Amino acid sequence: MRRSGRTGKRVTAVAVSVAAAVVVVSPAGAGEALAAARNCFDRSKEPYTSVVDAHLHFRPFGGKAIPFEEVAGYLNKSGVHYANMFGIGQVLPADSDCVYYLDCPGTPVRPRMRNDFANAEALRENRPTDPNLALSMTFMDLHHPETVPDGVALLDREYPGMWRWAGEVNVVKQALFPNLAEPATSEDIPQWAPFMKVFEDRGTPITFHSDLGKDGEPTKYLHLMEEILAQYPNNKIVWAHMGLSKELAHMDPDEHIGILGRLLDEHPNLTVDLSWRVLEDSYFSLPGVRAKYAAFLGRYPTRAITGTDFVAARNKDYAVYEQELEVTSRINAALDDVAFRDIALGQNYFTLVGLKDKAPRVCRNRPIPPLPGPAPAGVGVEEDED
């Protein structure tokens, strides 16, 4: 069974059994809608793109958003059946004409709740069964954590039972420094305890954007993630982009993999997020590097989830989303069968978000297609940094 679409490289994942926990959002559920009578997923015939987009921003930094129904249509068309419904927590001023923060240095970017309200209202009005969407709180100002508990309580009152995820929230995001954004500090992290306890008790995953460092100082900010993991060992923590960024485009892959492996060994509730095409463009596509990361993921097959990091600004369209999905899925083609099922076919995501859906097993003794060639230059790539 092959998905329709322009690239011919999208994956159809067969999932069965719908989680009762998401009935409030998806009465039937994507798993039930997609259940099919077949025994295994044939990698020699099916494409390698991910069935889950666990890092998808339905709202932009500023300007007009792509309408909810259109974004949901992108997922249907590309064969993505599960997604996290992120907003953008740190947004441009409401009276600004700016759409993308990098185009407007000096314009402040601040955490606000407006995108969370917009997302929740869109989901309340539409309630799709496919894609299965996990609504996420993204407003949190980690540098001023005293404001967060009241915000969580407000969203709970207005949209009870709808919040399945938290984040993406910024610990340190160097790209926002010209827009007067403040990084969190070691002094802030202990003050997160009230809202982190709420997420721990609910089993809610939280995605942190925390830059590992920058070229010349590749581990400058590593201590922040280490402190978060040490202080909140029982929270389900997702590290966005494996800590990489455009500011850290030339780290030694062996050093990076060593840090990730150590943290995964020390912190069993840590998951790494493979979203954003910078991982492919700056690391995975380099000679010999893809195999290193594929081997790393093969050692930790249950500890990674997929995503595009697409930001739904109105100046984009389906062609941009389709390309971001294909590019960010290229690492999937190099994975062994166990990691492919857990990561590309979504089993890790199902487990993390508490769904009962099951990814299909991968057929054995089947030839795997050759790895993809170089990633094409993307339309609107510069806008795809969240």
Backbone hydrogen bonds in HBPLUS format (Angstrom, degrees):
<---DONOR---> <-ACCEPTOR-->    atom                        ^
c    i                          cat <-CA-CA->   ^        H-A-AA   ^      H-
h    n   atom  resd res      DA  || num        DHA   H-A  angle D-A-AA Bond
n    s   type  num  typ     dist DA aas  dist angle  dist       angle   num
A0049-THR N   A0009-LYS O   3.25 MM  40  6.24 150.6  2.34 152.6 159.3     1
A0022-VAL N   A0019-ALA O   3.25 MM   3  5.86 161.1  2.28 113.8 118.1     2
A0023-VAL N   A0020-ALA O   3.18 MM   3  5.34 169.0  2.19 114.7 115.5     3
A0025-VAL N   A0022-VAL O   2.97 MM   3  5.44 143.0  2.11 111.0 121.2     4
A0026-SER N   A0022-VAL O   2.73 MM   4  5.83 178.2  1.73 168.6 168.3     5
A0033-ALA N   A0029-GLY O   3.22 MM   4  6.45 162.6  2.25 147.5 152.7     6
A0034-LEU N   A0030-ALA O   2.92 MM   4  6.00 138.3  2.10 148.0 158.1     7
A0035-ALA N   A0031-GLY O   3.03 MM   4  5.99 115.9  2.45 141.4 155.4     8
A0035-ALA N   A0032-GLU O   3.43 MM   3  5.32 154.8  2.50  97.3 104.2     9
A0041-PHE N   A0361-ARG O   2.78 MM 320  6.12 156.9  1.83 151.2 159.2    10
A0363-CYS N   A0041-PHE O   2.91 MM 322  5.52 168.5  1.92 130.9 134.1    11
A0045-LYS N   A0042-ASP O   3.13 MM   3  5.63 155.7  2.19 112.1 119.2    12
A0046-GLU N   A0042-ASP O   2.88 MM   4  5.93 159.5  1.92 160.6 167.6    13
A0051-VAL N   A0344-ALA O   3.05 MM 293  6.32 165.3  2.07 177.1 172.3    14
A0081-HIS N   A0051-VAL O   3.01 MM  30  5.87 140.8  2.16 146.2 153.1    15
A0053-ASP N   A0082-TYR O   2.90 MM  29  6.30 157.2  1.95 146.0 152.8    16
A0084-ASN N   A0053-ASP O   3.02 MM  31  6.56 148.7  2.12 144.9 146.0    17
A0054-ALA N   A0306-THR O   2.91 MM 252  5.81 151.2  2.00 135.6 141.2    18
A0309-ASP N   A0055-HIS O   2.74 MM 254  5.12 147.8  1.84 163.6 167.3    19
A0086-PHE N   A0056-LEU O   2.98 MM  30  5.77 151.9  2.06 167.2 164.1    20
A0057-HIS N   A0310-PHE O   2.90 MM 253  5.97 161.5  1.94 174.9 178.8    21
A0312-ALA N   A0057-HIS O   2.98 MM 255  6.07 155.5  2.04 154.3 161.8    22
A0058-PHE N   A0086-PHE O   2.81 MM  28  5.97 150.9  1.90 160.9 160.1    23
A0092-LEU N   A0061-PHE O   2.99 MM  31  5.70 168.6  2.00 139.0 142.6    24
A0314-ARG N   A0064-LYS O   2.94 MM 250  5.42 153.4  2.01 147.7 141.7    25
A0066-ILE N   A0312-ALA O   2.93 MM 246  5.38 158.2  1.98 135.7 139.2    26
A0070-GLU N   A0067-PRO O   2.98 MM   3  5.36 125.2  2.29 106.9 121.1    27
A0071-VAL N   A0067-PRO O   3.10 MM   4  6.51 159.8  2.15 158.5 164.3    28
A0072-ALA N   A0068-PHE O   2.92 MM   4  6.18 168.0  1.93 162.3 165.8    29
A0073-GLY N   A0069-GLU O   2.98 MM   4  6.11 141.7  2.13 132.9 143.5    30
A0074-TYR N   A0070-GLU O   2.95 MM   4  6.36 140.3  2.11 143.5 154.3    31
A0074-TYR N   A0071-VAL O   3.00 MM   3  4.99 121.2  2.36  95.0 110.2    32
A0075-LEU N   A0071-VAL O   3.18 MM   4  6.62 153.4  2.26 150.2 156.1    33
A0076-ASN N   A0072-ALA O   3.04 MM   4  6.39 162.7  2.07 149.3 153.8    34
A0077-LYS N   A0073-GLY O   2.87 MM   4  6.00 164.9  1.89 152.2 156.2    35
A0078-SER N   A0074-TYR O   2.97 MM   4  6.08 150.0  2.06 145.6 153.2    36
A0079-GLY N   A0075-LEU O   2.99 MM   4  5.96 120.2  2.36 143.3 156.8    37
A0080-VAL N   A0075-LEU O   2.94 MM   5  4.80 143.9  2.07 144.5 145.5    38
A0079-GLY N   A0076-ASN O   3.35 MM   3  5.27 148.9  2.45  95.8 104.6    39
A0132-ASN N   A0081-HIS O   2.86 MM  51  6.12 167.2  1.88 145.4 142.5    40
A0083-ALA N   A0132-ASN O   3.07 MM  49  6.47 153.9  2.14 156.7 157.1    41
A0134-ALA N   A0083-ALA O   2.96 MM  51  6.39 157.0  2.01 152.3 159.8    42
A0085-MET N   A0134-ALA O   2.77 MM  49  5.65 175.3  1.77 142.8 144.3    43
A0136-SER N   A0085-MET O   3.31 MM  51  5.81 151.5  2.40 141.0 133.4    44
A0112-ARG N   A0089-GLY O   2.91 MM  23  5.82 152.6  1.98 157.5 160.0    45
A0091-VAL N   A0110-ARG O   2.86 MM  19  5.51 147.9  1.97 145.8 135.6    46
A0110-ARG N   A0091-VAL O   3.04 MM  19  5.51 150.8  2.13 153.7 146.8    47
A0096-SER N   A0093-PRO O   3.03 MM   3  5.26 164.3  2.06 114.7 116.9    48
A0103-ASP N   A0100-TYR O   2.98 MM   3  5.68 151.5  2.06 120.9 129.2    49
A0104-CYS N   A0101-TYR O   2.93 MM   3  5.21 160.4  1.96 112.2 118.7    50
A0107-THR N   A0104-CYS O   3.03 MM   3  5.64 162.4  2.07 137.4 141.9    51
A0106-GLY N   A0178-PRO O   2.94 MM  72  5.89 150.0  2.03 132.9 141.8    52
A0109-VAL N   A0179-ASN O   2.99 MM  70  5.59 142.7  2.13 160.1 152.4    53
A0116-ASP N   A0113-MET O   3.06 MM   3  5.44 123.7  2.39 108.9 123.1    54
A0117-PHE N   A0113-MET O   3.16 MM   4  6.48 160.2  2.20 160.4 166.3    55
A0118-ALA N   A0114-ARG O   3.01 MM   4  6.21 159.7  2.05 146.3 152.2    56
A0119-ASN N   A0115-ASN O   2.90 MM   4  6.04 162.4  1.93 146.7 151.3    57
A0120-ALA N   A0116-ASP O   2.94 MM   4  6.05 166.4  1.96 149.0 153.2    58
A0121-GLU N   A0117-PHE O   2.95 MM   4  6.06 161.1  1.98 150.6 155.5    59
A0122-ALA N   A0118-ALA O   3.02 MM   4  6.19 159.1  2.06 146.3 152.1    60
A0123-LEU N   A0119-ASN O   2.92 MM   4  6.16 160.5  1.96 154.2 159.4    61
A0124-ARG N   A0120-ALA O   2.85 MM   4  6.00 155.2  1.91 145.7 153.3    62
A0125-GLU N   A0121-GLU O   2.98 MM   4  6.13 153.1  2.05 146.4 152.9    63
A0126-ASN N   A0122-ALA O   3.07 MM   4  6.16 147.0  2.19 143.1 151.4    64
A0127-ARG N   A0123-LEU O   2.86 MM   4  5.28 150.6  1.94 137.8 147.5    65
A0164-ARG N   A0135-LEU O   2.82 MM  29  5.49 148.9  1.92 147.3 157.3    66
A0165-TRP N   A0135-LEU O   3.15 MM  30  6.15 136.6  2.34 150.0 146.7    67
A0137-MET N   A0165-TRP O   3.17 MM  28  6.52 152.9  2.25 133.1 132.3    68
A0167-GLY N   A0137-MET O   2.57 MM  30  5.77 168.0  1.58 165.3 161.4    69
A0144-HIS N   A0141-ASP O   3.02 MM   3  5.37 149.2  2.12 107.7 117.0    70
A0147-THR N   A0144-HIS O   3.15 MM   3  6.17 173.0  2.16 129.9 132.0    71
A0148-VAL N   A0145-PRO O   3.10 MM   3  5.33 157.7  2.15 109.9 116.6    72
A0151-GLY N   A0148-VAL O   2.96 MM   3  5.10 117.0  2.36 103.2 119.6    73
A0152-VAL N   A0148-VAL O   2.96 MM   4  6.24 159.0  2.00 164.1 170.5    74
A0153-ALA N   A0149-PRO O   2.99 MM   4  6.22 162.2  2.02 150.4 155.2    75
A0154-LEU N   A0150-ASP O   2.93 MM   4  6.13 151.7  2.01 144.0 151.7    76
A0155-LEU N   A0151-GLY O   3.04 MM   4  6.30 167.9  2.05 154.2 156.0    77
A0156-ASP N   A0152-VAL O   2.95 MM   4  6.15 154.5  2.02 148.5 156.3    78
A0157-ARG N   A0153-ALA O   2.94 MM   4  6.16 151.4  2.02 145.1 152.5    79
A0158-GLU N   A0154-LEU O   2.99 MM   4  6.24 162.7  2.02 155.1 159.4    80
A0159-TYR N   A0155-LEU O   2.88 MM   4  5.81 155.1  1.94 145.9 152.8    81
A0162-MET N   A0159-TYR O   3.39 MM   3  5.90 162.4  2.42 134.4 132.8    82
A0166-ALA N   A0205-PRO O   2.90 MM  39  6.16 132.1  2.13 150.9 162.8    83
A0207-THR N   A0166-ALA O   2.86 MM  41  6.32 154.5  1.92 148.3 151.1    84
A0169-VAL N   A0207-THR O   3.03 MM  38  6.49 156.4  2.09 156.8 161.7    85
A0209-HIS N   A0169-VAL O   2.78 MM  40  5.93 168.5  1.80 156.5 157.9    86
A0171-VAL N   A0209-HIS O   2.80 MM  38  5.83 166.0  1.82 153.2 158.1    87
A0184-ALA N   A0171-VAL O   2.69 MM  13  5.11 170.1  1.69 157.5 161.0    88
A0211-ASP N   A0172-VAL O   2.97 MM  39  5.74 175.5  1.98 153.0 154.1    89
A0176-LEU N   A0173-LYS O   3.04 MM   3  5.80 156.5  2.09 121.3 127.5    90
A0177-PHE N   A0174-GLN O   3.01 MM   3  5.30 162.4  2.04 112.4 118.1    91
A0179-ASN N   A0176-LEU O   2.84 MM   3  5.21 145.6  1.96 111.7 123.1    92
A0181-ALA N   A0176-LEU O   3.39 MM   5  5.56 164.2  2.41 139.8 136.9    93
A0180-LEU N   A0177-PHE O   3.04 MM   3  5.28 143.2  2.18 122.8 119.5    94
A0188-ASP N   A0185-THR O   3.02 MM   3  5.17 130.8  2.27  99.0 112.1    95
A0189-ILE N   A0185-THR O   3.32 MM   4  6.64 153.8  2.39 153.9 159.1    96
A0191-GLN N   A0188-ASP O   2.79 MM   3  5.38 137.2  1.97 119.9 133.0    97
A0192-TRP N   A0189-ILE O   3.14 MM   3  5.54 167.0  2.16 115.6 119.2    98
A0193-ALA N   A0190-PRO O   3.45 MM   3  6.00 169.7  2.46 114.5 116.6    99
A0196-MET N   A0192-TRP O   3.00 MM   4  5.97 165.8  2.02 162.1 163.5   100
A0197-LYS N   A0193-ALA O   2.92 MM   4  5.88 147.0  2.03 147.3 154.0   101
A0198-VAL N   A0194-PRO O   3.37 MM   4  6.67 147.6  2.48 135.8 143.4   102
A0199-PHE N   A0195-PHE O   3.11 MM   4  6.46 162.9  2.14 151.4 154.1   103
A0200-GLU N   A0196-MET O   2.85 MM   4  6.02 153.1  1.92 144.3 152.7   104
A0201-ASP N   A0197-LYS O   2.90 MM   4  6.04 167.2  1.91 150.6 153.4   105
A0202-ARG N   A0198-VAL O   3.09 MM   4  6.30 148.4  2.20 145.1 153.6   106
A0203-GLY N   A0199-PHE O   2.95 MM   4  5.88 120.4  2.31 137.1 151.6   107
A0204-THR N   A0199-PHE O   2.88 MM   5  4.84 150.3  1.97 146.8 149.2   108
A0203-GLY N   A0200-GLU O   3.09 MM   3  5.06 142.2  2.24  97.6 109.0   109
A0206-ILE N   A0236-LYS O   2.91 MM  30  6.35 153.9  1.98 165.9 174.1   110
A0238-VAL N   A0206-ILE O   2.91 MM  32  5.97 164.9  1.93 149.9 148.7   111
A0208-PHE N   A0238-VAL O   2.86 MM  30  6.17 161.1  1.90 176.3 175.3   112
A0240-ALA N   A0208-PHE O   2.91 MM  32  5.82 163.8  1.94 151.3 155.1   113
A0212-LEU N   A0243-GLY O   2.87 MM  31  4.78 161.4  1.90 144.2 138.1   114
A0221-TYR N   A0212-LEU O   2.99 MM   9  5.13 150.6  2.08 131.0 136.1   115
A0214-LYS N   A0217-GLU O   2.97 MM   3  5.15 164.8  2.00 115.7 119.6   116
A0217-GLU N   A0214-LYS O   2.77 MM   3  5.15 149.4  1.87 130.3 140.8   117
A0215-ASP N   A0247-GLU O   2.74 MM  32  6.19 150.7  1.83 162.0 151.8   118
A0220-LYS N   A0217-GLU O   3.21 MM   3  5.39 161.1  2.25 123.7 120.6   119
A0222-LEU N   A0219-THR O   3.25 MM   3  5.09 162.0  2.28 103.5 109.0   120
A0224-LEU N   A0221-TYR O   3.06 MM   3  5.74 146.2  2.18 117.7 125.6   121
A0226-GLU N   A0222-LEU O   3.09 MM   4  6.38 164.8  2.12 157.4 162.2   122
A0227-GLU N   A0223-HIS O   2.89 MM   4  6.02 151.7  1.97 144.0 150.9   123
A0228-ILE N   A0224-LEU O   2.99 MM   4  6.25 156.9  2.04 149.0 155.3   124
A0229-LEU N   A0225-MET O   2.98 MM   4  6.16 171.1  1.99 154.9 156.7   125
A0230-ALA N   A0226-GLU O   3.00 MM   4  6.12 152.1  2.08 142.0 149.9   126
A0231-GLN N   A0227-GLU O   2.95 MM   4  6.04 154.8  2.02 147.3 153.4   127
A0232-TYR N   A0228-ILE O   2.95 MM   4  5.96 139.8  2.11 149.1 158.9   128
A0235-ASN N   A0232-TYR O   3.29 MM   3  5.69 165.0  2.31 113.0 117.5   129
A0237-ILE N   A0269-ASN O   3.17 MM  32  6.29 144.8  2.30 140.3 150.6   130
A0271-THR N   A0237-ILE O   2.86 MM  34  6.22 150.6  1.94 158.3 165.2   131
A0239-TRP N   A0271-THR O   2.87 MM  32  6.35 157.1  1.92 160.9 166.8   132
A0242-MET N   A0239-TRP O   3.39 MM   3  5.64 151.9  2.47 131.6 126.6   133
A0273-ASP N   A0239-TRP O   3.02 MM  34  5.71 159.4  2.06 147.6 141.0   134
A0243-GLY N   A0240-ALA O   3.05 MM   3  6.14 175.1  2.05 132.9 134.3   135
A0244-LEU N   A0241-HIS O   2.90 MM   3  5.49 169.1  1.91 126.1 127.1   136
A0248-LEU N   A0245-SER O   3.08 MM   3  5.15 146.8  2.20  98.7 108.7   137
A0255-GLU N   A0252-ASP O   3.02 MM   3  5.33 119.3  2.40 106.5 121.1   138
A0256-HIS N   A0252-ASP O   3.01 MM   4  6.33 163.2  2.04 158.3 163.6   139
A0257-ILE N   A0253-PRO O   2.81 MM   4  5.97 170.2  1.82 155.3 157.9   140
A0258-GLY N   A0254-ASP O   2.93 MM   4  6.00 151.6  2.01 140.1 148.3   141
A0259-ILE N   A0255-GLU O   3.04 MM   4  6.34 153.1  2.12 149.1 155.0   142
A0260-LEU N   A0256-HIS O   3.02 MM   4  6.33 167.6  2.03 156.8 159.8   143
A0261-GLY N   A0257-ILE O   2.88 MM   4  6.01 166.2  1.90 152.9 156.9   144
A0262-ARG N   A0258-GLY O   3.04 MM   4  6.17 159.1  2.08 143.8 149.4   145
A0263-LEU N   A0259-ILE O   3.03 MM   4  6.28 166.7  2.05 155.1 158.2   146
A0264-LEU N   A0260-LEU O   2.89 MM   4  6.09 160.4  1.92 154.6 160.5   147
A0265-ASP N   A0261-GLY O   2.94 MM   4  6.09 154.5  2.01 146.5 153.5   148
A0266-GLU N   A0262-ARG O   2.98 MM   4  6.19 153.5  2.05 147.8 155.1   149
A0267-HIS N   A0263-LEU O   2.90 MM   4  5.84 138.6  2.07 145.6 155.4   150
A0270-LEU N   A0267-HIS O   3.10 MM   3  5.70 163.1  2.13 126.9 127.4   151
A0272-VAL N   A0303-ARG O   2.89 MM  31  6.28 168.6  1.90 152.2 150.5   152
A0305-ILE N   A0272-VAL O   3.01 MM  33  6.53 148.1  2.12 157.6 166.7   153
A0274-LEU N   A0305-ILE O   2.95 MM  31  6.18 166.7  1.97 165.2 169.5   154
A0279-LEU N   A0276-TRP O   3.24 MM   3  6.25 157.4  2.29 126.4 128.8   155
A0280-GLU N   A0277-ARG O   3.06 MM   3  5.20 117.5  2.47 100.6 114.8   156
A0281-ASP N   A0277-ARG O   2.82 MM   4  6.04 175.9  1.82 165.0 165.8   157
A0282-SER N   A0278-VAL O   2.87 MM   4  5.55 164.6  1.90 142.1 146.8   158
A0283-TYR N   A0279-LEU O   3.08 MM   4  5.37 137.1  2.27 124.6 134.7   159
A0284-PHE N   A0279-LEU O   2.87 MM   5  6.16 156.4  1.92 152.0 154.9   160
A0285-SER N   A0280-GLU O   3.00 MM   5  5.45 149.7  2.09 146.1 146.9   161
A0286-LEU N   A0283-TYR O   3.02 MM   3  5.67 165.2  2.04 125.3 130.1   162
A0289-VAL N   A0286-LEU O   3.06 MM   3  5.44 158.9  2.11 127.8 134.1   163
A0292-LYS N   A0289-VAL O   3.00 MM   3  5.11 120.9  2.36  98.3 113.6   164
A0293-TYR N   A0289-VAL O   3.11 MM   4  6.50 160.5  2.15 159.8 163.6   165
A0294-ALA N   A0290-ARG O   2.85 MM   4  6.06 157.6  1.90 154.2 161.6   166
A0295-ALA N   A0291-ALA O   2.92 MM   4  6.02 155.4  1.98 142.0 148.3   167
A0296-PHE N   A0292-LYS O   2.98 MM   4  6.23 152.9  2.05 142.6 150.5   168
A0297-LEU N   A0293-TYR O   2.89 MM   4  6.14 163.5  1.92 151.1 154.6   169
A0298-GLY N   A0294-ALA O   2.87 MM   4  6.06 139.6  2.03 139.1 151.1   170
A0299-ARG N   A0295-ALA O   3.08 MM   4  6.41 130.4  2.34 138.5 150.5   171
A0299-ARG N   A0296-PHE O   3.01 MM   3  5.19 135.0  2.22  99.5 111.9   172
A0300-TYR N   A0296-PHE O   3.18 MM   4  6.54 131.9  2.42 138.5 151.8   173
A0303-ARG N   A0300-TYR O   3.16 MM   3  5.56 164.6  2.19 123.8 123.7   174
A0313-ALA N   A0311-VAL O   2.84 MM   2  5.85 139.6  2.00 107.1  95.1   175
A0316-LYS N   A0313-ALA O   3.07 MM   3  5.94 148.6  2.17 129.5 131.4   176
A0320-VAL N   A0317-ASP O   3.12 MM   3  5.61 129.6  2.38 109.4 120.9   177
A0321-TYR N   A0317-ASP O   3.28 MM   4  6.73 162.7  2.31 151.3 155.7   178
A0322-GLU N   A0318-TYR O   2.77 MM   4  5.94 170.6  1.78 164.3 166.8   179
A0323-GLN N   A0319-ALA O   3.09 MM   4  6.19 156.1  2.15 138.6 144.6   180
A0324-GLU N   A0320-VAL O   2.94 MM   4  6.20 163.4  1.97 154.1 158.8   181
A0325-LEU N   A0321-TYR O   2.91 MM   4  6.15 158.8  1.95 156.9 162.2   182
A0326-GLU N   A0322-GLU O   3.06 MM   4  6.29 161.0  2.10 145.4 150.6   183
A0327-VAL N   A0323-GLN O   2.86 MM   4  6.05 169.3  1.87 159.8 162.4   184
A0328-THR N   A0324-GLU O   3.00 MM   4  5.98 167.3  2.02 145.6 149.8   185
A0329-SER N   A0325-LEU O   3.06 MM   4  6.00 123.7  2.39 136.0 149.2   186
A0329-SER N   A0326-GLU O   3.27 MM   3  5.14 139.2  2.45  92.4 103.9   187
A0330-ARG N   A0327-VAL O   3.23 MM   3  5.46 165.4  2.26 109.2 113.6   188
A0332-ASN N   A0329-SER O   2.85 MM   3  5.43 141.9  2.00 115.6 126.6   189
A0333-ALA N   A0330-ARG O   3.18 MM   3  5.73 138.2  2.36 111.7 120.1   190
A0334-ALA N   A0331-ILE O   3.08 MM   3  5.56 149.1  2.18 111.9 120.5   191
A0335-LEU N   A0332-ASN O   3.06 MM   3  5.30 158.5  2.11 110.1 116.9   192
A0340-PHE N   A0336-ASP O   2.84 MM   4  5.96 156.6  1.89 156.5 164.5   193
A0341-ARG N   A0337-ASP O   3.04 MM   4  6.19 161.8  2.07 145.8 149.1   194
A0342-ASP N   A0338-VAL O   3.08 MM   4  6.32 169.8  2.09 152.9 155.8   195
A0343-ILE N   A0339-ALA O   2.80 MM   4  5.75 159.6  1.84 152.5 157.9   196
A0344-ALA N   A0340-PHE O   2.87 MM   4  5.10 114.9  2.31 121.9 139.3   197
A0345-LEU N   A0340-PHE O   3.06 MM   5  6.49 150.7  2.15 156.8 162.7   198
A0348-ASN N   A0342-ASP O   2.83 MM   6  5.24 171.5  1.83 144.3 143.1   199
A0346-GLY N   A0343-ILE O   3.30 MM   3  5.25 154.2  2.38  97.9 105.3   200
A0349-TYR N   A0346-GLY O   3.06 MM   3  5.23 115.2  2.50 102.6 118.1   201
A0350-PHE N   A0346-GLY O   2.94 MM   4  6.21 165.5  1.97 163.4 167.6   202
A0351-THR N   A0347-GLN O   3.01 MM   4  6.23 163.1  2.04 151.9 155.9   203
A0352-LEU N   A0348-ASN O   2.90 MM   4  6.06 160.8  1.94 148.4 154.1   204
A0353-VAL N   A0349-TYR O   2.94 MM   4  6.05 166.1  1.96 161.1 162.7   205
A0354-GLY N   A0350-PHE O   3.04 MM   4  5.92 120.8  2.41 135.7 149.1   206
A0355-LEU N   A0350-PHE O   2.82 MM   5  4.80 147.0  1.92 148.1 150.4   207
A0354-GLY N   A0351-THR O   3.35 MM   3  5.17 143.5  2.49  93.0 103.2   208
A0383-GLU N   A0380-GLY O   2.99 MM   3  5.48 143.0  2.13 111.0 121.3   209
A0384-ASP N   A0381-VAL O   2.86 MM   3  5.23 161.0  1.90 115.9 122.4   210
